[in-house]
């Protein structure tokens, strides 16, 4: 996942800022809920009732992730609709 995140220009900026030496840049992104865990970028979502950070998915993979989730035999249509609403509200 780290490699795919680094291929996404927007995500790469955040990762390099969090891993860099400029405390202002680190605070800028961590203040927006971004955290690194095992060299992979996650983000706390203020719109979700969870204390766990969510994996930041590169743009290149978003459609595939949504399609796999939606087409899963265990996928709930209602849960998918809520997830899609949360996802699109952040774009």
C-alpha positions in Angstrom: 0.0 0.0 0.0 2.9 2.4 0.8 4.1 2.2 -2.8 0.6 2.9 -4.2 0.2 5.8 -1.8 3.6 7.3 -2.9 2.5 7.1 -6.5 -0.5 9.4 -5.7 0.9 13.0 -5.8 -1.6 14.4 -3.2 -1.0 11.5 -0.8 2.8 11.7 -1.3 2.8 15.3 -0.2 1.1 14.4 3.1 3.4 11.4 3.8 6.5 13.4 3.1 5.3 16.2 5.3 4.5 13.8 8.2 7.8 12.0 7.9 9.8 15.2 7.3 11.6 17.4 9.8 9.4 20.5 9.5 7.3 20.6 12.7 4.9 23.1 11.1 4.1 20.7 8.2 3.8 17.7 10.6 1.3 19.7 12.7 -0.6 20.8 9.6 -1.4 17.3 8.5 -1.7 15.6 11.9 -4.1 18.4 12.9 -6.3 17.2 10.0 -6.4 13.7 11.4 -3.6 12.2 9.3 -1.3 9.6 11.0 1.3 7.2 9.8 1.2 3.6 10.9 3.9 1.1 9.7 4.8 3.6 6.9 1.2 3.7 5.6 -1.0 6.8 5.7 -4.3 6.7 7.7 -6.8 9.4 8.6 -9.2 9.8 11.4 -12.6 10.6 9.9 -14.7 13.1 12.0 -17.9 11.9 10.2 -17.6 8.3 11.3 -18.3 6.9 14.8 -15.0 5.1 15.2 -11.8 5.6 17.1 -9.9 3.7 14.5 -8.2 5.6 11.7 -9.2 4.8 8.1 -6.7 3.7 5.4 -6.1 6.5 2.9 -6.8 4.9 -0.5 -5.0 6.3 -3.5 -7.2 7.7 -6.3 -6.1 5.0 -8.7 -7.5 2.3 -6.4 -10.8 3.9 -5.2 -13.1 2.6 -7.9 -11.7 -0.9 -7.5 -12.1 -0.8 -3.7 -15.7 0.4 -4.0 -16.6 -2.1 -6.7 -15.1 -5.0 -4.6 -17.0 -3.9 -1.6 -20.2 -3.4 -3.4 -20.0 -6.7 -5.3 -19.1 -8.8 -2.2 -21.7 -11.4 -1.3 -21.7 -10.1 2.2 -22.1 -6.4 1.3 -25.1 -4.6 2.7 -26.7 -2.2 0.2 -27.7 0.2 3.0 -24.2 0.2 4.5 -22.8 0.8 1.0 -25.1 3.8 0.5 -24.0 5.3 3.8 -20.3 4.7 3.0 -20.7 6.2 -0.5 -22.4 9.3 1.0 -19.6 9.6 3.5 -17.0 9.1 0.8 -18.5 11.6 -1.6 -19.0 14.3 1.1 -15.3 14.3 1.6 -14.4 14.9 -2.0 
